[in-house]
Amino acid sequence: MDVVISQVFTGASFGAALLLISLGLALTFGQMGVINMAHGEFVMAGAYTAYMTQQVVTNADVSLLIAIPVAFVIAGLLGVLLEVTIIRWMYDRPLDTLLVTFGVSLVLQQAAKDIFGAQAVAVEAPSWLSGQIGILGYRYPYSQAFILVLALGCLAAMAWLMKSTAFGRQMRATVQSRGLAETVGVSTRNVDRLTFFIGSGLAGIAGVAVTRITAVESTMGQEYIIWAFLVVVVGGIGQIKGAVIAAFAFGILRSFLTYFTDGSMAVVLTFLIVVAFLQVRPQGLFVVRTRSLV
């Protein structure tokens, strides 16, 4: 029983990190059909933002909290820059966006390597994340609980944005029918840009979160991007609730498979399970049938 509880909590932490990354993909992929392979580099940008913030604000207890909104803005602006300069010319051409953004991801990786060096760097943990909390006999590290709380907070903010704001209604209208949304006065270009800003910004926040479980390096985004796309596809294109379920399911499944086999075999088995699932239900867990994405 102790093994089950420990693996569930460990998997939930990885699932929470996946959820933070996948929320942004669910928005951009679901609304605009853009396969953004550079999304992982926005995660990397958020992680390096946390590192640089700590160099400026040397108090680790404060710097991590400051890094969260700063990473959101920096990664969001990178996303808008990508959308304005490249993506806007490639809507309805998903394979082209895949190839182009893959090239952009390589450029961003090399830029990060040139600026910060090839050696991985670490972000010092604040004192308030040291320690553990006892849950059902399992000593749950505060650092992992922090990732989970941050992911759930971002999810709640997204749910509020989608359901209770004018922008959320415009976003859902654009997803339903871009042409009809434009006929009633919705500026779909502005919606696309803001959506890319928010989606990329969420990746930046995810980058800050994953500094608690891994070192910061130029290629770190590649470790998560494939998992994040699987979360979006399995959950259902544009379905936030599907992304939530898929992210935590992947995290917990991977945790158990890693415990009983090893890391490489766990990845292989997880991919096989995903392939089998998509053979049975290619549309994912949920399909858009209403105006709501959540």
C-alpha positions as protocol buffer text, in pm:
chain_id: "A"
residue {
  index: 1
  type: MET
  ca { x: 0 y: 0 z: 0 }
}
residue {
  index: 2
  type: ASP
  ca { x: 288 y: 238 z: 78 }
}
residue {
  index: 3
  type: VAL
  ca { x: 429 y: 176 z: -268 }
}
residue {
  index: 4
  type: VAL
  ca { x: 97 y: 261 z: -431 }
}
residue {
  index: 5
  type: ILE
  ca { x: 61 y: 586 z: -238 }
}
residue {
  index: 6
  type: SER
  ca { x: 420 y: 694 z: -301 }
}
residue {
  index: 7
  type: GLN
  ca { x: 398 y: 627 z: -675 }
}
residue {
  index: 8
  type: VAL
  ca { x: 64 y: 807 z: -704 }
}
residue {
  index: 9
  type: PHE
  ca { x: 206 y: 1120 z: -542 }
}
residue {
  index: 10
  type: THR
  ca { x: 529 y: 1102 z: -740 }
}
residue {
  index: 11
  type: GLY
  ca { x: 334 y: 1060 z: -1063 }
}
residue {
  index: 12
  type: ALA
  ca { x: 101 y: 1344 z: -970 }
}
residue {
  index: 13
  type: SER
  ca { x: 399 y: 1581 z: -952 }
}
residue {
  index: 14
  type: PHE
  ca { x: 516 y: 1487 z: -1302 }
}
residue {
  index: 15
  type: GLY
  ca { x: 156 y: 1504 z: -1422 }
}
residue {
  index: 16
  type: ALA
  ca { x: 119 y: 1853 z: -1278 }
}
residue {
  index: 17
  type: ALA
  ca { x: 426 y: 1970 z: -1471 }
}
residue {
  index: 18
  type: LEU
  ca { x: 284 y: 1811 z: -1788 }
}
residue {
  index: 19
  type: LEU
  ca { x: -48 y: 1983 z: -1725 }
}
residue {
  index: 20
  type: LEU
  ca { x: 116 y: 2326 z: -1704 }
}
residue {
  index: 21
  type: ILE
  ca { x: 288 y: 2268 z: -2037 }
}
residue {
  index: 22
  type: SER
  ca { x: -16 y: 2108 z: -2201 }
}
residue {
  index: 23
  type: LEU
  ca { x: -258 y: 2386 z: -2106 }
}
residue {
  index: 24
  type: GLY
  ca { x: -82 y: 2620 z: -2345 }
}
residue {
  index: 25
  type: LEU
  ca { x: -71 y: 2361 z: -2621 }
}
residue {
  index: 26
  type: ALA
  ca { x: -439 y: 2284 z: -2573 }
}
residue {
  index: 27
  type: LEU
  ca { x: -514 y: 2650 z: -2638 }
}
residue {
  index: 28
  type: THR
  ca { x: -293 y: 2706 z: -2943 }
}
residue {
  index: 29
  type: PHE
  ca { x: -335 y: 2364 z: -3102 }
}
residue {
  index: 30
  type: GLY
  ca { x: -706 y: 2348 z: -3023 }
}
residue {
  index: 31
  type: GLN
  ca { x: -789 y: 2698 z: -3146 }
}
residue {
  index: 32
  type: MET
  ca { x: -549 y: 2754 z: -3434 }
}
residue {
  index: 33
  type: GLY
  ca { x: -439 y: 2404 z: -3534 }
}
residue {
  index: 34
  type: VAL
  ca { x: -76 y: 2507 z: -3491 }
}
residue {
  index: 35
  type: ILE
  ca { x: 171 y: 2228 z: -3412 }
}
residue {
  index: 36
  type: ASN
  ca { x: 425 y: 2436 z: -3221 }
}
residue {
  index: 37
  type: MET
  ca { x: 737 y: 2228 z: -3168 }
}
residue {
  index: 38
  type: ALA
  ca { x: 906 y: 2533 z: -3013 }
}
residue {
  index: 39
  type: HIS
  ca { x: 668 y: 2517 z: -2716 }
}
residue {
  index: 40
  type: GLY
  ca { x: 927 y: 2318 z: -2522 }
}
residue {
  index: 41
  type: GLU
  ca { x: 1176 y: 2602 z: -2569 }
}
residue {
  index: 42
  type: PHE
  ca { x: 929 y: 2838 z: -2404 }
}
residue {
  index: 43
  type: VAL
  ca { x: 949 y: 2602 z: -2106 }
}
residue {
  index: 44
  type: MET
  ca { x: 1327 y: 2633 z: -2125 }
}
residue {
  index: 45
  type: ALA
  ca { x: 1296 y: 3013 z: -2142 }
}
residue {
  index: 46
  type: GLY
  ca { x: 1087 y: 3010 z: -1824 }
}
residue {
  index: 47
  type: ALA
  ca { x: 1343 y: 2794 z: -1648 }
}
residue {
  index: 48
  type: TYR
  ca { x: 1631 y: 3024 z: -1747 }
}
residue {
  index: 49
  type: THR
  ca { x: 1419 y: 3320 z: -1636 }
}
residue {
  index: 50
  type: ALA
  ca { x: 1402 y: 3164 z: -1290 }
}
residue {
  index: 51
  type: TYR
  ca { x: 1779 y: 3120 z: -1297 }
}
residue {
  index: 52
  type: MET
  ca { x: 1846 y: 3480 z: -1406 }
}
residue {
  index: 53
  type: THR
  ca { x: 1595 y: 3618 z: -1156 }
}
residue {
  index: 54
  type: GLN
  ca { x: 1787 y: 3443 z: -881 }
}
residue {
  index: 55
  type: GLN
  ca { x: 2108 y: 3607 z: -1003 }
}
residue {
  index: 56
  type: VAL
  ca { x: 1946 y: 3948 z: -963 }
}
residue {
  index: 57
  type: VAL
  ca { x: 1735 y: 3880 z: -654 }
}
residue {
  index: 58
  type: THR
  ca { x: 1974 y: 3670 z: -450 }
}
residue {
  index: 59
  type: ASN
  ca { x: 1718 y: 3590 z: -181 }
}
residue {
  index: 60
  type: ALA
  ca { x: 1595 y: 3249 z: -297 }
}
residue {
  index: 61
  type: ASP
  ca { x: 1285 y: 3275 z: -78 }
}
residue {
  index: 62
  type: VAL
  ca { x: 1164 y: 3567 z: -288 }
}
residue {
  index: 63
  type: SER
  ca { x: 1321 y: 3513 z: -630 }
}
residue {
  index: 64
  type: LEU
  ca { x: 1116 y: 3205 z: -718 }
}
residue {
  index: 65
  type: LEU
  ca { x: 789 y: 3391 z: -658 }
}
residue {
  index: 66
  type: ILE
  ca { x: 909 y: 3687 z: -864 }
}
residue {
  index: 67
  type: ALA
  ca { x: 1020 y: 3454 z: -1143 }
}
residue {
  index: 68
  type: ILE
  ca { x: 669 y: 3315 z: -1197 }
}
residue {
  index: 69
  type: PRO
  ca { x: 506 y: 3631 z: -1342 }
}
residue {
  index: 70
  type: VAL
  ca { x: 831 y: 3737 z: -1512 }
}
residue {
  index: 71
  type: ALA
  ca { x: 860 y: 3398 z: -1686 }
}
residue {
  index: 72
  type: PHE
  ca { x: 495 y: 3421 z: -1792 }
}
residue {
  index: 73
  type: VAL
  ca { x: 556 y: 3757 z: -1960 }
}
residue {
  index: 74
  type: ILE
  ca { x: 889 y: 3664 z: -2123 }
}
residue {
  index: 75
  type: ALA
  ca { x: 768 y: 3330 z: -2261 }
}
residue {
  index: 76
  type: GLY
  ca { x: 441 y: 3494 z: -2366 }
}
residue {
  index: 77
  type: LEU
  ca { x: 623 y: 3764 z: -2560 }
}
residue {
  index: 78
  type: LEU
  ca { x: 838 y: 3500 z: -2730 }
}
residue {
  index: 79
  type: GLY
  ca { x: 518 y: 3324 z: -2833 }
}
residue {
  index: 80
  type: VAL
  ca { x: 367 y: 3644 z: -2973 }
}
residue {
  index: 81
  type: LEU
  ca { x: 689 y: 3717 z: -3162 }
}
residue {
  index: 82
  type: LEU
  ca { x: 675 y: 3368 z: -3315 }
}
residue {
  index: 83
  type: GLU
  ca { x: 309 y: 3410 z: -3407 }
}
residue {
  index: 84
  type: VAL
  ca { x: 351 y: 3754 z: -3563 }
}
residue {
  index: 85
  type: THR
  ca { x: 664 y: 3673 z: -3762 }
}
residue {
  index: 86
  type: ILE
  ca { x: 602 y: 3314 z: -3874 }
}
residue {
  index: 87
  type: ILE
  ca { x: 288 y: 3137 z: -3756 }
}
residue {
  index: 88
  type: ARG
  ca { x: 39 y: 3393 z: -3886 }
}
residue {
  index: 89
  type: TRP
  ca { x: 135 y: 3304 z: -4243 }
}
residue {
  index: 90
  type: MET
  ca { x: 83 y: 2932 z: -4191 }
}
residue {
  index: 91
  type: TYR
  ca { x: -261 y: 2886 z: -4045 }
}
residue {
  index: 92
  type: ASP
  ca { x: -441 y: 2581 z: -4187 }
}
residue {
  index: 93
  type: ARG
  ca { x: -101 y: 2432 z: -4277 }
}
residue {
  index: 94
  type: PRO
  ca { x: -22 y: 2221 z: -3968 }
}
residue {
  index: 95
  type: LEU
  ca { x: 259 y: 2018 z: -4124 }
}
residue {
  index: 96
  type: ASP
  ca { x: 435 y: 2338 z: -4232 }
}
residue {
  index: 97
  type: THR
  ca { x: 405 y: 2480 z: -3881 }
}
residue {
  index: 98
  type: LEU
  ca { x: 551 y: 2157 z: -3742 }
}
residue {
  index: 99
  type: LEU
  ca { x: 860 y: 2180 z: -3964 }
}
residue {
  index: 100
  type: VAL
  ca { x: 913 y: 2553 z: -3919 }
}
residue {
  index: 101
  type: THR
  ca { x: 866 y: 2556 z: -3543 }
}
residue {
  index: 102
  type: PHE
  ca { x: 1100 y: 2256 z: -3512 }
}
residue {
  index: 103
  type: GLY
  ca { x: 1362 y: 2470 z: -3683 }
}
residue {
  index: 104
  type: VAL
  ca { x: 1282 y: 2758 z: -3446 }
}
residue {
  index: 105
  type: SER
  ca { x: 1326 y: 2523 z: -3150 }
}
residue {
  index: 106
  type: LEU
  ca { x: 1677 y: 2432 z: -3270 }
}
residue {
  index: 107
  type: VAL
  ca { x: 1763 y: 2801 z: -3309 }
}
residue {
  index: 108
  type: LEU
  ca { x: 1639 y: 2878 z: -2957 }
}
residue {
  index: 109
  type: GLN
  ca { x: 1833 y: 2585 z: -2813 }
}
residue {
  index: 110
  type: GLN
  ca { x: 2153 y: 2705 z: -2976 }
}
residue {
  index: 111
  type: ALA
  ca { x: 2087 y: 3063 z: -2863 }
}
residue {
  index: 112
  type: ALA
  ca { x: 2043 y: 2946 z: -2504 }
}
residue {
  index: 113
  type: LYS
  ca { x: 2362 y: 2741 z: -2529 }
}
residue {
  index: 114
  type: ASP
  ca { x: 2554 y: 3043 z: -2661 }
}
residue {
  index: 115
  type: ILE
  ca { x: 2420 y: 3272 z: -2388 }
}
residue {
  index: 116
  type: PHE
  ca { x: 2425 y: 3044 z: -2085 }
}
residue {
  index: 117
  type: GLY
  ca { x: 2674 y: 2776 z: -2190 }
}
residue {
  index: 118
  type: ALA
  ca { x: 2633 y: 2404 z: -2248 }
}
residue {
  index: 119
  type: GLN
  ca { x: 2666 y: 2319 z: -1878 }
}
residue {
  index: 120
  type: ALA
  ca { x: 2341 y: 2270 z: -1689 }
}
residue {
  index: 121
  type: VAL
  ca { x: 2269 y: 2519 z: -1412 }
}
residue {
  index: 122
  type: ALA
  ca { x: 2058 y: 2483 z: -1099 }
}
residue {
  index: 123
  type: VAL
  ca { x: 1807 y: 2714 z: -935 }
}
residue {
  index: 124
  type: GLU
  ca { x: 1844 y: 2725 z: -558 }
}
residue {
  index: 125
  type: ALA
  ca { x: 1536 y: 2606 z: -373 }
}
residue {
  index: 126
  type: PRO
  ca { x: 1376 y: 2851 z: -129 }
}
residue {
  index: 127
  type: SER
  ca { x: 1376 y: 2755 z: 235 }
}
residue {
  index: 128
  type: TRP
  ca { x: 997 y: 2736 z: 245 }
}
residue {
  index: 129
  type: LEU
  ca { x: 1012 y: 2444 z: -1 }
}
residue {
  index: 130
  type: SER
  ca { x: 1245 y: 2238 z: 216 }
}
residue {
  index: 131
  type: GLY
  ca { x: 1074 y: 1972 z: 418 }
}
residue {
  index: 132
  type: GLN
  ca { x: 791 y: 1728 z: 375 }
}
residue {
  index: 133
  type: ILE
  ca { x: 426 y: 1693 z: 463 }
}
residue {
  index: 134
  type: GLY
  ca { x: 278 y: 1366 z: 580 }
}
residue {
  index: 135
  type: ILE
  ca { x: -16 y: 1241 z: 371 }
}
residue {
  index: 136
  type: LEU
  ca { x: -151 y: 890 z: 428 }
}
residue {
  index: 137
  type: GLY
  ca { x: 184 y: 787 z: 569 }
}
residue {
  index: 138
  type: TYR
  ca { x: 379 y: 922 z: 272 }
}
residue {
  index: 139
  type: ARG
  ca { x: 624 y: 1208 z: 322 }
}
residue {
  index: 140
  type: TYR
  ca { x: 532 y: 1435 z: 33 }
}
residue {
  index: 141
  type: PRO
  ca { x: 811 y: 1689 z: -46 }
}
residue {
  index: 142
  type: TYR
  ca { x: 705 y: 2052 z: -39 }
}
residue {
  index: 143
  type: SER
  ca { x: 880 y: 2105 z: -373 }
}
residue {
  index: 144
  type: GLN
  ca { x: 652 y: 1852 z: -543 }
}
residue {
  index: 145
  type: ALA
  ca { x: 346 y: 1990 z: -366 }
}
residue {
  index: 146
  type: PHE
  ca { x: 444 y: 2335 z: -497 }
}
residue {
  index: 147
  type: ILE
  ca { x: 429 y: 2212 z: -858 }
}
residue {
  index: 148
  type: LEU
  ca { x: 88 y: 2056 z: -796 }
}
residue {
  index: 149
  type: VAL
  ca { x: -54 y: 2369 z: -633 }
}
residue {
  index: 150
  type: LEU
  ca { x: 88 y: 2590 z: -909 }
}
residue {
  index: 151
  type: ALA
  ca { x: -67 y: 2370 z: -1180 }
}
residue {
  index: 152
  type: LEU
  ca { x: -407 y: 2366 z: -1012 }
}
residue {
  index: 153
  type: GLY
  ca { x: -389 y: 2744 z: -965 }
}
residue {
  index: 154
  type: CYS
  ca { x: -318 y: 2798 z: -1334 }
}
residue {
  index: 155
  type: LEU
  ca { x: -598 y: 2556 z: -1423 }
}
residue {
  index: 156
  type: ALA
  ca { x: -843 y: 2750 z: -1206 }
}
residue {
  index: 157
  type: ALA
  ca { x: -732 y: 3077 z: -1365 }
}
residue {
  index: 158
  type: MET
  ca { x: -781 y: 2929 z: -1712 }
}
residue {
  index: 159
  type: ALA
  ca { x: -1128 y: 2802 z: -1622 }
}
residue {
  index: 160
  type: TRP
  ca { x: -1223 y: 3147 z: -1495 }
}
residue {
  index: 161
  type: LEU
  ca { x: -1079 y: 3314 z: -1807 }
}
residue {
  index: 162
  type: MET
  ca { x: -1266 y: 3083 z: -2043 }
}
residue {
  index: 163
  type: LYS
  ca { x: -1601 y: 3098 z: -1866 }
}
residue {
  index: 164
  type: SER
  ca { x: -1624 y: 3443 z: -1708 }
}
residue {
  index: 165
  type: THR
  ca { x: -1449 y: 3695 z: -1934 }
}
residue {
  index: 166
  type: ALA
  ca { x: -1524 y: 3856 z: -2267 }
}
residue {
  index: 167
  type: PHE
  ca { x: -1195 y: 3728 z: -2405 }
}
residue {
  index: 168
  type: GLY
  ca { x: -1288 y: 3374 z: -2306 }
}
residue {
  index: 169
  type: ARG
  ca { x: -1615 y: 3403 z: -2495 }
}
residue {
  index: 170
  type: GLN
  ca { x: -1433 y: 3541 z: -2799 }
}
residue {
  index: 171
  type: MET
  ca { x: -1185 y: 3255 z: -2784 }
}
residue {
  index: 172
  type: ARG
  ca { x: -1461 y: 2994 z: -2771 }
}
residue {
  index: 173
  type: ALA
  ca { x: -1644 y: 3166 z: -3057 }
}
residue {
  index: 174
  type: THR
  ca { x: -1325 y: 3160 z: -3266 }
}
residue {
  index: 175
  type: VAL
  ca { x: -1282 y: 2789 z: -3199 }
}
residue {
  index: 176
  type: GLN
  ca { x: -1642 y: 2717 z: -3294 }
}
residue {
  index: 177
  type: SER
  ca { x: -1637 y: 2915 z: -3618 }
}
residue {
  index: 178
  type: ARG
  ca { x: -1374 y: 3169 z: -3709 }
}
residue {
  index: 179
  type: GLY
  ca { x: -1585 y: 3309 z: -3993 }
}
residue {
  index: 180
  type: LEU
  ca { x: -1898 y: 3357 z: -3784 }
}
residue {
  index: 181
  type: ALA
  ca { x: -1695 y: 3512 z: -3501 }
}
residue {
  index: 182
  type: GLU
  ca { x: -1561 y: 3773 z: -3743 }
}
residue {
  index: 183
  type: THR
  ca { x: -1911 y: 3856 z: -3869 }
}
residue {
  index: 184
  type: VAL
  ca { x: -2018 y: 3958 z: -3516 }
}
residue {
  index: 185
  type: GLY
  ca { x: -1718 y: 4183 z: -3467 }
}
residue {
  index: 186
  type: VAL
  ca { x: -1463 y: 3955 z: -3302 }
}
residue {
  index: 187
  type: SER
  ca { x: -1108 y: 4041 z: -3405 }
}
residue {
  index: 188
  type: THR
  ca { x: -978 y: 3689 z: -3452 }
}
residue {
  index: 189
  type: ARG
  ca { x: -625 y: 3821 z: -3517 }
}
residue {
  index: 190
  type: ASN
  ca { x: -617 y: 3977 z: -3170 }
}
residue {
  index: 191
  type: VAL
  ca { x: -767 y: 3661 z: -3022 }
}
residue {
  index: 192
  type: ASP
  ca { x: -496 y: 3452 z: -3188 }
}
residue {
  index: 193
  type: ARG
  ca { x: -219 y: 3675 z: -3055 }
}
residue {
  index: 194
  type: LEU
  ca { x: -356 y: 3682 z: -2701 }
}
residue {
  index: 195
  type: THR
  ca { x: -411 y: 3308 z: -2710 }
}
residue {
  index: 196
  type: PHE
  ca { x: -52 y: 3252 z: -2817 }
}
residue {
  index: 197
  type: PHE
  ca { x: 67 y: 3490 z: -2544 }
}
residue {
  index: 198
  type: ILE
  ca { x: -128 y: 3307 z: -2274 }
}
residue {
  index: 199
  type: GLY
  ca { x: -39 y: 2960 z: -2400 }
}
residue {
  index: 200
  type: SER
  ca { x: 331 y: 3043 z: -2426 }
}
residue {
  index: 201
  type: GLY
  ca { x: 323 y: 3220 z: -2091 }
}
residue {
  index: 202
  type: LEU
  ca { x: 186 y: 2908 z: -1925 }
}
residue {
  index: 203
  type: ALA
  ca { x: 484 y: 2719 z: -2069 }
}
residue {
  index: 204
  type: GLY
  ca { x: 708 y: 2979 z: -1905 }
}
residue {
  index: 205
  type: ILE
  ca { x: 542 y: 2915 z: -1569 }
}
residue {
  index: 206
  type: ALA
  ca { x: 592 y: 2543 z: -1627 }
}
residue {
  index: 207
  type: GLY
  ca { x: 962 y: 2615 z: -1680 }
}
residue {
  index: 208
  type: VAL
  ca { x: 983 y: 2775 z: -1336 }
}
residue {
  index: 209
  type: ALA
  ca { x: 803 y: 2475 z: -1187 }
}
residue {
  index: 210
  type: VAL
  ca { x: 1029 y: 2211 z: -1342 }
}
residue {
  index: 211
  type: THR
  ca { x: 1338 y: 2377 z: -1196 }
}
residue {
  index: 212
  type: ARG
  ca { x: 1228 y: 2204 z: -877 }
}
residue {
  index: 213
  type: ILE
  ca { x: 1269 y: 1859 z: -1032 }
}
residue {
  index: 214
  type: THR
  ca { x: 1547 y: 1899 z: -1291 }
}
residue {
  index: 215
  type: ALA
  ca { x: 1847 y: 2112 z: -1381 }
}
residue {
  index: 216
  type: VAL
  ca { x: 1818 y: 2393 z: -1635 }
}
residue {
  index: 217
  type: GLU
  ca { x: 1980 y: 2336 z: -1975 }
}
residue {
  index: 218
  type: SER
  ca { x: 1922 y: 2434 z: -2336 }
}
residue {
  index: 219
  type: THR
  ca { x: 1762 y: 2103 z: -2441 }
}
residue {
  index: 220
  type: MET
  ca { x: 1535 y: 2052 z: -2140 }
}
residue {
  index: 221
  type: GLY
  ca { x: 1222 y: 2140 z: -2335 }
}
residue {
  index: 222
  type: GLN
  ca { x: 1261 y: 1839 z: -2563 }
}
residue {
  index: 223
  type: GLU
  ca { x: 1208 y: 1609 z: -2266 }
}
residue {
  index: 224
  type: TYR
  ca { x: 856 y: 1739 z: -2216 }
}
residue {
  index: 225
  type: ILE
  ca { x: 723 y: 1849 z: -2555 }
}
residue {
  index: 226
  type: ILE
  ca { x: 636 y: 1501 z: -2689 }
}
residue {
  index: 227
  type: TRP
  ca { x: 464 y: 1411 z: -2363 }
}
residue {
  index: 228
  type: ALA
  ca { x: 269 y: 1736 z: -2377 }
}
residue {
  index: 229
  type: PHE
  ca { x: 149 y: 1670 z: -2732 }
}
residue {
  index: 230
  type: LEU
  ca { x: 39 y: 1322 z: -2628 }
}
residue {
  index: 231
  type: VAL
  ca { x: -158 y: 1475 z: -2341 }
}
residue {
  index: 232
  type: VAL
  ca { x: -336 y: 1712 z: -2581 }
}
residue {
  index: 233
  type: VAL
  ca { x: -413 y: 1438 z: -2836 }
}
residue {
  index: 234
  type: VAL
  ca { x: -529 y: 1180 z: -2583 }
}
residue {
  index: 235
  type: GLY
  ca { x: -734 y: 1435 z: -2391 }
}
residue {
  index: 236
  type: GLY
  ca { x: -905 y: 1559 z: -2706 }
}
residue {
  index: 237
  type: ILE
  ca { x: -802 y: 1853 z: -2924 }
}
residue {
  index: 238
  type: GLY
  ca { x: -884 y: 2178 z: -2744 }
}
residue {
  index: 239
  type: GLN
  ca { x: -1033 y: 2001 z: -2442 }
}
residue {
  index: 240
  type: ILE
  ca { x: -893 y: 2140 z: -2116 }
}
residue {
  index: 241
  type: LYS
  ca { x: -1067 y: 1877 z: -1902 }
}
residue {
  index: 242
  type: GLY
  ca { x: -926 y: 1605 z: -2124 }
}
residue {
  index: 243
  type: ALA
  ca { x: -576 y: 1751 z: -2085 }
}
residue {
  index: 244
  type: VAL
  ca { x: -616 y: 1744 z: -1706 }
}
residue {
  index: 245
  type: ILE
  ca { x: -715 y: 1378 z: -1699 }
}
residue {
  index: 246
  type: ALA
  ca { x: -452 y: 1272 z: -1953 }
}
residue {
  index: 247
  type: ALA
  ca { x: -168 y: 1464 z: -1783 }
}
residue {
  index: 248
  type: PHE
  ca { x: -222 y: 1306 z: -1443 }
}
residue {
  index: 249
  type: ALA
  ca { x: -290 y: 965 z: -1597 }
}
residue {
  index: 250
  type: PHE
  ca { x: 41 y: 981 z: -1785 }
}
residue {
  index: 251
  type: GLY
  ca { x: 227 y: 1096 z: -1477 }
}
residue {
  index: 252
  type: ILE
  ca { x: 94 y: 821 z: -1253 }
}
residue {
  index: 253
  type: LEU
  ca { x: 125 y: 552 z: -1522 }
}
residue {
  index: 254
  type: ARG
  ca { x: 485 y: 646 z: -1590 }
}
residue {
  index: 255
  type: SER
  ca { x: 563 y: 648 z: -1219 }
}
residue {
  index: 256
  type: PHE
  ca { x: 432 y: 294 z: -1169 }
}
residue {
  index: 257
  type: LEU
  ca { x: 597 y: 159 z: -1485 }
}
residue {
  index: 258
  type: THR
  ca { x: 930 y: 315 z: -1385 }
}
residue {
  index: 259
  type: TYR
  ca { x: 904 y: 154 z: -1041 }
}
residue {
  index: 260
  type: PHE
  ca { x: 840 y: -195 z: -1180 }
}
residue {
  index: 261
  type: THR
  ca { x: 1072 y: -174 z: -1484 }
}
residue {
  index: 262
  type: ASP
  ca { x: 1312 y: 111 z: -1561 }
}
residue {
  index: 263
  type: GLY
  ca { x: 1294 y: 459 z: -1712 }
}
residue {
  index: 264
  type: SER
  ca { x: 1345 y: 363 z: -2077 }
}
residue {
  index: 265
  type: MET
  ca { x: 1107 y: 67 z: -2067 }
}
residue {
  index: 266
  type: ALA
  ca { x: 846 y: 280 z: -1889 }
}
residue {
  index: 267
  type: VAL
  ca { x: 852 y: 529 z: -2176 }
}
residue {
  index: 268
  type: VAL
  ca { x: 818 y: 252 z: -2436 }
}
residue {
  index: 269
  type: LEU
  ca { x: 529 y: 86 z: -2253 }
}
residue {
  index: 270
  type: THR
  ca { x: 353 y: 419 z: -2207 }
}
residue {
  index: 271
  type: PHE
  ca { x: 378 y: 494 z: -2577 }
}
residue {
  index: 272
  type: LEU
  ca { x: 241 y: 150 z: -2662 }
}
residue {
  index: 273
  type: ILE
  ca { x: -54 y: 205 z: -2430 }
}
residue {
  index: 274
  type: VAL
  ca { x: -119 y: 544 z: -2592 }
}
residue {
  index: 275
  type: VAL
  ca { x: -107 y: 392 z: -2942 }
}
residue {
  index: 276
  type: ALA
  ca { x: -351 y: 120 z: -2837 }
}
residue {
  index: 277
  type: PHE
  ca { x: -585 y: 379 z: -2683 }
}
residue {
  index: 278
  type: LEU
  ca { x: -583 y: 596 z: -2995 }
}
residue {
  index: 279
  type: GLN
  ca { x: -662 y: 293 z: -3208 }
}
residue {
  index: 280
  type: VAL
  ca { x: -979 y: 248 z: -3005 }
}
residue {
  index: 281
  type: ARG
  ca { x: -1063 y: 616 z: -2960 }
}
residue {
  index: 282
  type: PRO
  ca { x: -872 y: 828 z: -3215 }
}
residue {
  index: 283
  type: GLN
  ca { x: -1063 y: 1145 z: -3124 }
}
residue {
  index: 284
  type: GLY
  ca { x: -932 y: 1134 z: -2767 }
}
residue {
  index: 285
  type: LEU
  ca { x: -1118 y: 1132 z: -2439 }
}
residue {
  index: 286
  type: PHE
  ca { x: -1344 y: 1425 z: -2524 }
}
residue {
  index: 287
  type: VAL
  ca { x: -1468 y: 1586 z: -2843 }
}
residue {
  index: 288
  type: VAL
  ca { x: -1576 y: 1948 z: -2880 }
}
residue {
  index: 289
  type: ARG
  ca { x: -1955 y: 1939 z: -2905 }
}
residue {
  index: 290
  type: THR
  ca { x: -2046 y: 2265 z: -2736 }
}
residue {
  index: 291
  type: ARG
  ca { x: -1915 y: 2620 z: -2715 }
}
residue {
  index: 292
  type: SER
  ca { x: -1724 y: 2543 z: -2396 }
}
residue {
  index: 293
  type: LEU
  ca { x: -1368 y: 2412 z: -2387 }
}
residue {
  index: 294
  type: VAL
  ca { x: -1373 y: 2339 z: -2015 }
}
